[in-house]
Structure formats: structure tokens, C-alpha cells
Amino acid sequence: MINGTCSSRFERVGEVFAENFAKRGEVGAAVCVYENGVKLVDLWGGVADPQTGMMWEQNTLVCMMSVGKGMSALCVHRLIDRGAIDLHAPVAQYWPEFAQAGKGAITVKQLLGGLAGLIYADAAPPNSIMNWKVMVGALEQQAPEWPPGTKGAYHSMSMGFLMGELVRRVDGRPIDQFFREEIAQRLDVEYGYGLNDEQIARTARIIPNPESVTANAIKDRASKLGRAWKARPAGSEYYSTDEFRRGVLPSSNGHGNARSVARIYAALSLDGTIDGVEILKPGSIERLREEQWDGICGMTDRHFRYGQGFFLGGLPLAPLGPNRQAFGHPGAGGALGFADPESKIAFSYSPNFMCGGAGVGDRCEALVQAVFA
């Protein structure tokens, strides 16, 4: 059932991965760990699609949900490194229509840091989530929920659109193309937005969990998360539809696997370069992990620490190991990717059975704990 390799140094990770199947209800998943730029754990196993019986193989892909937000932020940071974006400039300098409804002074730094208060897109009609032009237009019309810079919030629905449109306005390429050409192809990883026929044929089916706090909140259109996601088609099976898999929704439909995401974070754990390939300039990770807020999130009412497009360590709902300066991004259902530059560790986990609760779930927590045991 379980395939791959696991260094004796991380033997406990392999044991926990097996325990997840035996004791914690795992259906199909992969886990990968890098240390000092060397891949030391690369395991996968289980069933990718219970409806067809397709097993989880080495090249199986799966939706990793909000892990994609960190990847979209990485694209913006790459343009900052290039000098194409000024971190302290107003967003409207690059995207003039963004200035509507009192947003003219919001800076790129506030947007990256979850301080823009732009958590809804009320003008977007139901079922329009995959229409980029409609969603971006709705965000242009939307007023901030509070004075920008005064409160932090996880921009659950909007962040991918905000990062993606900023990238498109500055660079000219849509974010799926930018990420593919600037990061995925250069690092030889398979992660991105929008799948083709061949990739769909080896993509795992997302298995909803009725105990998911986030999923249940999104279903409740009276909740803050429900209001934010009202443009998304209803129903938990949407994750496995062609529309979802082929579309570009950087907030939640990045598809890949643990091996690919861990390699990206491995580069970040080594100050932006791995195997001679630079994706960020030396020193830029200090910008990624500069704390922007530490407190109760204005969207989820959960306690988070947030940097510039990435969650920071030290909180139980997003376990990134013992280092509070580790940074990364979880995904609803339990997927996770993070870098700990102090220990030169990079980690990723990609399951298809969503976890219960409000965090990444017991399967992911146990694996992270095993890495640092």
C-alpha cells in the first residue's frame, strides 16, 4: 500500500504515515521531507479514487486547496525581487481600477499581509467563481470591511484573485502561466493551476469530511466564510468536477503533490535557491516571514500569525514545527507545505480525505511532529 523512500534519519515519519492509514482513517496521501536541500522522505500510498479503485501512484496529483495561496504570493514576491513591484506602492499604481470604493491607498504590503480588509466580492453572482473577469470586477467594486491596515484577516476567497490580477497587470502573463514558467518548470515540479486531460486522468478524488469546520461554514451562506464563497457552486463534489480541475482559482484549486510542494519550500528553506536554481533573491525570505499581525482573524475568528502571504509558526491550527519563524501555507482538508530555514527543513503533505475540525487534522499534525521528533 505504501511506496517510496524514507531515510533512516526520518524513520518515525514513515511509521506515522503508515499509522495514519491503520489508525487515523487515511484514504490516499503523500508526504515529502527535504533537509539541507536533499529529499529524505518521499512516500505515497492508499487509494486515489474510491469510486474507480484507482490507487495512489508516484505521479498522482491532488487538489491541495489553500496551499495555492502561498504559491500565488510567491509569484508576487518574485516580481518584487525583480523590481517590477514596489512593496510599499499603492496597488492601484499597477491596477488602477482597484482604487474604487476607498481602496486607493491600500499598499502591496497590506495586500500581501492580509491587512486590506478585502475579504468579500459581493457583486459576484452565484456560480461565477471560475470567471476571472467577473470575480476581479467584483473585487474592484468591493469596499473594505474595515479601514485597511487596522485588522488582519485570512483572505480565504479573495487572495488568489488579488495576487493573480496584480501579477497579470505587472507582468502580462496570467498567474497560472507565470507560476508554471517562473517556478514550476525551473524547479522541475508538477504543481499549478488548471489541469489538462492527461493530468486529470491521474488526479485523486477529494473526499469531503462532514466534520470539517471550514467546509460547513462555507455551506452556511449567513456565515462570513459563506458570504465570501457565495460565488462558488454548492456541493462538496465540486472539487472533483472538470470545471474545478481545469479552472484557475489560486485561492483553492492548485493541484500537485507533496513532492512538488516540498521542493519549492526546500528552495525557500535555503534562502531561495536549490540545485543552482534561484526562485527568490538571497535575503528575500526575511520579507516573506516578517510578521504583519498576530491575533484573531477577522474572517475565521481563529488565532493566526501572518507574514507576507504566508502563515507563521507557533500556532496549533497551522503546525509548522517548533520554530516560530517557519513559514508556509495550509489547505482546507489538511494539506500543508512549509519551510523552516533555521533547521533547513521543508515539508509537505497532500491527502485526498479532508480532515475534520478547523486546522490541518490529526494525520498532518502527527507527521509534522514526527519530522522534528
Salt bridges, closest charged atoms under 4 A:
GLU15 OE1 - ARG12 NH1 3.11
GLU19 OE2 - ARG12 NH1 3.11
GLU19 OE1 - ARG24 NH2 3.64
GLU26 OE1 - ARG363 NH1 2.53
GLU35 OE1 - ARG9 NE 2.65
ASP42 OD2 - LYS39 NZ 3.53
ASP42 OD2 - ARG259 NE 2.83
ASP49 OD1 - ARG205 NE 3.17
ASP81 OD1 - ARG287 NH2 3.05
GLU97 OE1 - ARG169 NH1 2.72
ASP122 OD2 - ARG227 NH2 2.63
GLU140 OE2 - ARG169 NH2 3.53
GLU145 OE2 - ARG227 NH2 3.42
GLU165 OE2 - ARG168 NH2 2.72
GLU165 OE2 - ARG169 NE 2.70
ASP171 OD2 - ARG173 NE 2.58
GLU181 OE1 - ARG173 NH1 2.83
GLU182 OE1 - ARG78 NE 2.62
GLU182 OE1 - ARG82 NH2 2.71
GLU182 OE2 - ARG173 NH2 2.73
GLU190 OE2 - ARG202 NH2 2.57
ASP197 OD1 - ARG246 NH2 2.61
GLU198 OE2 - ARG202 NE 2.66
GLU237 OE1 - ARG205 NH1 3.17
ASP242 OD2 - ARG246 NE 3.21
ASP275 OD2 - ARG263 NH2 3.04
GLU286 OE2 - ARG289 NH2 2.91
GLU290 OE2 - LYS109 NZ 3.30
GLU291 OE1 - ARG305 NH2 2.90
ASP294 OD1 - HIS303 NE2 2.63
ASP294 OD2 - ARG305 NE 3.95
ASP294 OD2 - ARG324 NH2 3.90
ASP301 OD1 - LYS224 NZ 2.99
GLU342 OE1 - ARG289 NH1 2.90
